[in-house]
Amino acid sequence: MSSRSGVRGDLGGGLSAGALTIPVSMGYGLLALQPLGEQYVSYGIAAGLFSAIVVLFATALLRGAPALIHTPRSVVTLLMAAVVLEGVVRGPVSRAAAGDVPRTLTLVFFVVLLSGVFQMLFGALRLGAFIRYIPSPVMAGFQNAVALLIMVAQFDALLGFRGHVPFRDLGEHLGEVQPLTLAVGLLTAVVMLHGQKLTRRAPPVILALLVGSASYYALVLLGLRARLGPVVGALPEALPVPRYFRGFASLLTDRALLPVLVTLAVGALSLAIVSSLDFLLCARVMDGVTGERSRGSHELVRIGFANVIASGFGGIPSGLNLGASLANHRAGGRTRLAGVIAGVVVLLATLLLAPAIARLPRVVVAGMLLVVGIQLFDPWSLGHLARLFRGERAHWRAMRLDLFVVLLVAATMLVVDPVAGVGMGVGVAVLFFLIRMSRSVVRRTYHGDTVRSRRARAPRRMELLAERGRQIVVFELEGPIFFGTAEGLANRAEAAAEAGARYVIFDLKRVNELDSTGARILLQVSERLKRHGSTLLLSHPHESFQVSSVLHDLGVANAVGDGALFSDTDAALEWAEDRILLAGGAGEALAGEIGVEGLGVLEGLSSAERAVVGSLLLRRAFAAGEIVIKEGSTDRDLFLIAHGTASVRVDLPGGKGQRRVASFSAGTVFGELALLDRQPRSATVTADEDVVCYVLSENAFHTLARDHAAIVIKLLTNLGRELSGRLRRANAMVSELER
């Protein structure tokens, strides 16, 4: 893109964003200061416009994310109104203000300053990522309540009331309702909702502003002014000036105001939390549109600092305006210049159109905010409620907890106040976190009779493992082992020992954190198992550096012993299997050499037939580390292990060592596939230790087939039984692990 076309795109984007920003910023400013009363209406309008101007310029100067437009936001504005109501209109703050307009406004904008400071602190502490973890139902409940509160807040202006009428007293004031004012407001709302269907030449918000104002003044020309609601009124000033910083300094030096400032700080903290979350969620949406990746914590510092500056100019909090940002991007805005141009547009409108803004009907602004409230409802939760009312019970059962949280947060905001709703939301988020984290850390459990190590053993020993394999139990763990999960794991391990498990394996591969409480409970597990005559084994203890460090630093590794730490679960299973075989009297072959008569593949042969086969076997010895079979080799010899072990291993990607695929111990056979299918060797087999094999060469096999067909049939039958057994065991393992 050329520089000229880039500037043209930024110019178009800035003009579009600025035009959209003017009316909604006025509406949000009016909403934010509405609890202060009628005399603050014009100050509210100015606060919304000044915020947009100052924050747009400030974020550009602070090198914020390009092409993003930062102006007042509906959710933040509603919470600002609640903080103003609870923190300034009521309680000790109202007494401190004592009806003084400048002092009242200083206290209001001091909340904005504190909120910006908290936002900067969130960003500096890198809390941007953590704020995103507030559950969706909490935000949906908050969003729906905000939508309702924004809509309810427009009733006074829509119905033409001269003062505030509580919703509960609406029936007593029906005689004061102005039907023409309501008609203008509803017309404005309908035009804004369906503006895109009417014309694409003007944005719906601009079209609604023009149509609503025109209808209002058309009725005025017909002599119906007395039946219409008021206009905004003259702005207190058209030029944004940093007049409030001096007032902030006086607040901080007045010790008598300390309780008041603490009250305001609590409200500002709630405002900062919601503002930050709203900002980060909007930034995530815009990342998908622009293809850029914004840096959440850094952007929080920038928007927080911009809000601090805006507070001194008498502005309300601003955030990331999705509508204006999308309009800017569609028009070609790609750099910070677009934000500067948008700020210039709002500034010029404030300076040059101040008389027109003063004559803007308040009901038109109310009609626009009514649509903002309608569009703010969370579609996810509304969709689930609709399915509930349609009788889709299965879906209801799956979503009932989420919907309960949505309703709980929304009800708290509506019945109590938005600040309490924010507190409820944060509390529910913490509760969700604790519940989720306290769920069982056990991902899967299986026993050694169905899931075996990769070591192939003689048939008699495999039968013994099938019979006694339940003495081995593996707990495959996942997530953090901390105070909320460790005790449940300890109880399950002890229950397994009481049920007869002699070897309890904790697979730590997927454990991402281990705290001191979890480590102490692991020590207790080891001691409890010893009292039951059982042993605790740990696999993958070094998969996570943090877990490995805690295991060693807090004495867990030393307590279980180096012999109970295994690089993977397969090695732990093999160790436990060896102990079961030794205890069962089937471990004699682990040390000695098996004679020809003890080879399982010769089972069912008579002594004479064994002698025939024995005469064709070649005894070969391999040193530890020596290659027995080379992958790709065309030899087709059959190997019968008499002593030692040999393994098939594959290299792990990235040079991270090797992984054992299978091992063959004394009494087993390998190399049969190449003999049967006459294909090249599919893997490399290496001696783990000194190995002795009896080798039946391909030529000897053919000689045996020619001269002793009956023997070959028995050999093939035994090989088939061996392959079938391996396949069945593999199927059983897959079935167990898929549970």
QUIZI-V807651 format. One record per pair of residues at least 6 apart in sequence whose ideal C-beta (glycine too) atoms are under 6 Angstrom apart, sorted by the first residue. I is the first residue (numbers start at 1). J is the second residue. Records with the same first field share a line. If there is no record, write none. Layout:
# QUIZI-V807651
I: J / J
This chain:
# QUIZI-V807651
9: 332 / 333
10: 333 / 335 / 337 / 338
12: 331 / 332
13: 328 / 331 / 332 / 333 / 338
14: 338 / 341 / 342
16: 327 / 331
17: 69 / 324 / 327 / 328 / 342
18: 342 / 345 / 346
20: 203 / 205 / 324 / 327
21: 52 / 71 / 324 / 346
22: 346 / 349
23: 205 / 209
25: 48 / 49 / 52 / 71 / 72
26: 45 / 48
27: 365 / 368 / 369
28: 48 / 72 / 77
29: 44 / 45 / 47 / 48 / 316
30: 44 / 45 / 365
31: 77 / 81
32: 77 / 80 / 81 / 316
33: 40 / 43 / 44
34: 81
35: 81 / 84 / 85 / 89
42: 233 / 235 / 236
43: 236
45: 232
46: 235 / 236
47: 314 / 315 / 316
48: 72
49: 350
50: 240 / 313 / 314 / 315
51: 72 / 310 / 315 / 316 / 318
52: 71 / 346
53: 240 / 343 / 346 / 347
54: 309 / 310 / 313 / 315
55: 70 / 306 / 310 / 318
56: 339 / 342 / 343
57: 343
58: 306 / 309
59: 70 / 302 / 306
60: 336 / 339 / 340
62: 302
64: 302
65: 294 / 299
66: 335 / 336
67: 290 / 329 / 333 / 334
68: 320 / 325
69: 321 / 324 / 325 / 328 / 339 / 342
70: 318 / 320
71: 318 / 321
72: 316 / 318
73: 278 / 319
74: 372 / 376
75: 146 / 278
76: 275 / 278 / 317 / 319
78: 146 / 149 / 150
79: 271 / 274 / 418
80: 316
82: 417 / 418 / 419
83: 111 / 267 / 271
84: 108
86: 417
87: 93 / 263 / 264 / 267
88: 107 / 108
92: 259 / 260
93: 107 / 260 / 263
96: 257 / 260
97: 103 / 104 / 107
106: 244 / 247
109: 244 / 311 / 314
110: 248 / 251
111: 264 / 267 / 268
112: 311 / 317
113: 308 / 311
114: 265 / 268
115: 268 / 271 / 272 / 317
116: 304 / 307 / 308
118: 269 / 272
119: 272 / 276 / 300 / 304
120: 301 / 304 / 305
122: 276 / 300
123: 297 / 300 / 301
126: 297
128: 280 / 296 / 297 / 300
131: 276 / 277
132: 280
134: 429
135: 429 / 432
137: 402 / 405 / 406
138: 409 / 425 / 428 / 429
140: 378 / 381 / 406
141: 406 / 409 / 410
142: 409 / 425
143: 378
144: 377 / 378 / 410
145: 410 / 413 / 414 / 421
147: 373 / 376 / 377
150: 369 / 373
151: 370 / 373
154: 366 / 369 / 370
156: 164
157: 362 / 363 / 366
158: 182 / 185 / 366
159: 177 / 182
160: 178 / 181 / 229
165: 173
178: 227
180: 219 / 227 / 228
181: 228 / 229 / 363
184: 212 / 215 / 216 / 363
185: 363 / 366 / 367
187: 215
188: 208 / 212 / 364 / 367
189: 367 / 370 / 371
191: 207 / 208 / 211
192: 204 / 208 / 368 / 371
193: 371
195: 204 / 207
196: 204
208: 368
212: 364 / 367
213: 364
216: 361
229: 362 / 363
230: 362
231: 359 / 361
232: 358 / 360 / 362
233: 358
234: 358
235: 354
238: 350 / 351 / 354
240: 313
242: 312 / 313
244: 312 / 314
245: 312
251: 257
267: 419
270: 419 / 422
274: 422
275: 317 / 319
276: 300
278: 319
279: 303 / 319 / 320
280: 296
282: 320 / 322
283: 294 / 320
286: 325
287: 293 / 294
289: 329
307: 317
328: 338
381: 406
384: 399 / 403
387: 395
388: 396
405: 428
409: 421 / 424 / 425
412: 420 / 421 / 424
413: 421
437: 484
438: 484
440: 488
441: 477 / 479 / 481 / 485 / 489
442: 475
443: 476 / 478
444: 476
445: 475
446: 474 / 736
447: 470 / 473
448: 469 / 472
449: 466 / 469 / 470
450: 732 / 736
451: 733 / 736
453: 570 / 573 / 574 / 577
454: 570 / 660 / 662 / 663
455: 574 / 663 / 665
456: 664 / 668
457: 665
458: 600 / 667
459: 600
461: 581 / 586
464: 584 / 586
465: 577
468: 580
471: 501 / 502 / 580
472: 503 / 576
473: 496 / 501 / 504
474: 505 / 507
475: 506
476: 507
477: 507 / 511
478: 510
480: 513
481: 511 / 514 / 518
482: 515 / 518
483: 517
486: 518 / 521
490: 521 / 525
493: 504 / 525
494: 528
496: 504
497: 529 / 532 / 534
502: 534
503: 535 / 576
504: 529 / 534 / 536
505: 537 / 539 / 572
506: 538
507: 539 / 569
508: 540 / 541
509: 540 / 543
511: 547
514: 547 / 550
519: 550 / 554 / 556
522: 556
523: 556 / 559
525: 536
526: 536 / 559 / 560
529: 536
536: 560
537: 564 / 572
538: 565
539: 566 / 568 / 569 / 572
541: 548 / 551 / 565
542: 548
551: 557
566: 572
581: 587
589: 666 / 667
593: 642 / 643 / 692
594: 642 / 666 / 667
596: 614
599: 640
600: 667
601: 640 / 669 / 718
602: 610
603: 718
604: 714
605: 714
609: 711
612: 708
616: 700
617: 694 / 696
618: 695
619: 694
620: 693 / 695
621: 692
622: 628 / 687 / 691
624: 687 / 689 / 690
626: 687
627: 686
628: 646 / 685 / 687
629: 681 / 685
630: 684
631: 681 / 683 / 684
632: 680
633: 681
634: 680
636: 674 / 675 / 698
637: 671 / 695 / 697
638: 671 / 672 / 675 / 696
639: 670 / 671 / 693 / 695
640: 669 / 694
641: 664 / 666 / 668 / 693
642: 692 / 694
643: 666 / 692
644: 689 / 690 / 691
645: 663 / 665 / 688
646: 664 / 685 / 687 / 691
647: 660 / 663 / 688
648: 661 / 662 / 683 / 685
649: 658 / 660
650: 659 / 661
651: 658
652: 659
664: 670
672: 719
674: 681
704: 712
705: 712
